[in-house]
Amino acid sequence: MEAGAEKTWQVSGAATNSGSRHQIVEAEHFAKPCVIRRPIEPADPADFWREVSIQSLAADHQLAPRIMEIEASIQTIVLQRATPTRLDVSPASHTLRMLHSLPKVAPRLDIEHAFDFWFSQIEPSRVPWNQASNRDRAASARVLFDQHQLDQVLCHGDPVPENFMRLEGRYVLIDWEYACLAPFWWDIAIYSCESSYTETERATLITHYLAALASPWGSSSSSGSAAVAATQMQTLAKFISVYQDLREVWSLATAQRAISY
């Protein structure tokens, strides 16, 4: 929206916090339900426009709410209002597979730098391990990511269950600020970890994902195809371990401050 222009939305609900950086307000945009997403702390303009661009691409493929309006000066966007939902394994894996079929338009996730950055933000009295251990974890994570360069896709980067929504009969994802290029295992690891999946549920998730891999825009088999190989389960376990370590330092770093990476 241009500076000085009249707003085209009307607030209809209370504000809520979404994560550590945004406030969400329910509203109406030309009588259509929407949400207004405002940053608590503005991001770098380049990061803001990158997120807008990636979400717009995903919306074009019906994988994200459509951006209805942008007020760039305050980094506020008006989005179609989606409904919170709870996914079964099959639609979750299929939605991720559809996302991973999109063009690779995001920056590459530098996992080693992520460990270094977040560890540097933690108060010395609260560090979960020492600096040498953090360097080892970061280097190990980089090796794992490098080993799976051929699996690199456009990842959401934060596909926690709360970021999956229902909109007009389909599943969509919100909050695209962590979108990145990374092995597809990264999104699967985050989702299965944050869903508290058991070993059996993780195997089912991989089976459905790989079934959708053969036909990315079709429907995957509800019963799965072949049994998941032990090596695939080991790979997922390694990515989950990296995510759990990074989540721990991220949580400690952001517990009392609003920082974005």
N, C-alpha and C positions, 0 to 999 in steps of 0.2 A: 504494500500500500504506500502511495507517495506521501511524503511529509505534508502535513496539513490537511490531508484528505479526510473525509468523514468516515468513521468506522462503519463497517457493514455487518458487524456481529452484535449480539445482545447476550450478556451473561445470564445464564439461567440456573446455575448451580454454584456450590461452594468450591473454594480452591482446595486442592490437595497437593501433597508433595509426591513426586515420582522420582525415586532415586535421590541423589544428593545434589543435583544441579538444576532441576526443573520444577515448576509449579504448573499444575494442570487445572483448568477451569472449564466446566461444562457451559456451553453457550449455544446460540442459534445463529446461523449464517443464512440470511435470506429465507428464514423460516425452516431451515434444514438443520438437524442436530449436528453439532460439531464440538470440538474441544480446542481451547486456546492453550498453547504450550509456551511458557515464558521461562527464560533462564533465571536462576537465582544469582548466578555469577556469569556474565557474558563470556563466551568462548572466543578464541581467536577468529576473526572474520573468515579466514580461509577454511578453518575447521567447520564453521557454521554452514558455509555454502557447500562444502563437500558433503556434509550430512544431508542437506536439502536435496542436492543432486542425486545422491544414492537412493534416498527415500522416494524421490520422484520416479526414478528408474524402476524401483520395486513396485510402486503404485501402478505404473504403466503395465506391469505384468500381474496385477491384481494380488500382490503380495504385501502391500502396505496401504494404510489409509491415504487417500488423495489429499494433497496440500491444496487448500482452497484459497488461501491468501497468505501473504508474507509481509510483515512489517520489519524490514531488515535493520532499521536503526536501533531497534531494541531486541533484535533476534527473536521475535515472536512469530509463531506460525499458527494458522488456523487449519485444523485437520478434520476430516470426516470422523464422526464419533463411532468408534467400534465398541463392541461389548466384551467384557472379560469372559473367558471360557476355559474349560478344562479339556485338554486333548488326550485322546488315547494314543498309543504308540504309533499306529499306522498313519493317522493324519499328521502327527508331529514329524515323523521321518519323511513323509512325502512333501510337506511344506518346506523342510530344510533342503530336500533334494531339488525342488523347483528353484529355490533361492540360489543354490549352488550352480545352477545352469545359466545364470545371468552373466553378462559381460564382466570381466575382471577390472572394474573401474575404481576400486579403492586402493589406498596405499598399503604396502606390505606391512604386516605386523612384525616389528622388530622385538621379538620376545625377550632377547637378552637385555636390550635397553629398558624394556618394561620392568624387569626385575630390578635393575640398577636404579631406575627412577623412583619407583615406589619405596624401595628400601631406604633411599636417601631422604625420604619425607617422614620417616618414622622417628619419633622421639627415642633417643638412645636408651632410655630406661624401659622401653616397651618392645624392643626388637625381639622377634621370635627365635632368631639364630644370629650368629656373628657374620661379619662382612665377608670373610673367607668362604663360609658356607653358602652365602647368597651368591657369590661369584660362581661357585661350583654348580648350584642349582640353575643359574642363568645359562652357564655354558652347556650344561646337559640338555636344557630345554632347546637351545639353539641347534645343537646336534640333531635332536629329534625332529625339529621343524625342517632342517636341511635335508634329512633323510627322506622326508615326505614332500619334497618340492613338486613332484609330479602330481600330487594330490591337491595342489593349491587352487582355491576357488574364491569367489566372493563370499566371505563369511559375514554373518550378522554381528558376531563378536560378543553379543550379550543375550543369547536366546534362552533366557530364564523363562520358566512357565508363565510368569506374570506378563511377559512381553508378547505372548500369543493372544490374539483377539479374534472375534468373530465379526464379520462385516459382510452384509448382503449375501449370506449363504456360503461364504468362504472363510478360510483362515488367513489372517494377516499378522504381520509383525510390526511392533512399534519400537521407538527409541533406537535409532540407527547411528548414534554418535560413536559407537565402537566398531562400526563396519570396517572390514580390513580384508586383505588378501592373506589367507592362511590355509593350511591343509584342512580339508573338510572334517577331519577328525576333531578339530578344535571346537566347532559348533556342537558336534555330537557329544563331546566330552562335557561341555558346559551344561547342555540340556539334561543329560542323563545324571550328572552330579547334582544339579539343583533340583531335579525331580526325585532325588533319593532313590534311584532305581537299584534294584537288586541285580545280581549277576545275570539272572535269567531274563530280566526285563531289558538289560543292556544288550544281551544277545538278540533279543527280539527286535530291538530298535535297529541294530546293525543289519539284521536280516531284511527288514522292511526297507531300509535305506538302499541297500544294494539291489533289492528287487526293483525299486523305483529308478535305479541307475540305468537299467536296461531300457526303460521307457520314461524319461524324466517328466513328460507332460501328460502321461497316462496314469492309470490307477495301479498301485502295487498290489500284489497278492496279499490277502488278509491272513493267510496261513504261513507266508514266507516261502522261500524256495529251498535252497540247500542249507544244511546246518552251518552255523558260523564257525569258521576255522579258528583253532586255538591262537594262531598268530594274529588274527584280527582282534580277538579279545585282549591279547597282550598289548597290541598297539593302542587300543582304546584306554586300557588301564594306565599306560604311560602318559597319554595326554591328560587324563583325569588327574594324575599325580601332579603334573605341571600346573594345571588349572588350580588345584587346591592350594598349592604353594603360593601362586601369584595372588589368589583371592585373599589369602591370609595377610600378606604384606599390604595389599590394596586396602583391606578392611581396616587395618591398623593405621594406615596413612590418612584415610579419609574419615576416621571416626570423629574427629573434632574440627575438621576444616573442610572447606569446599574446594577440592582440587580436581582438575580434569586432566586426562592424559590423551 
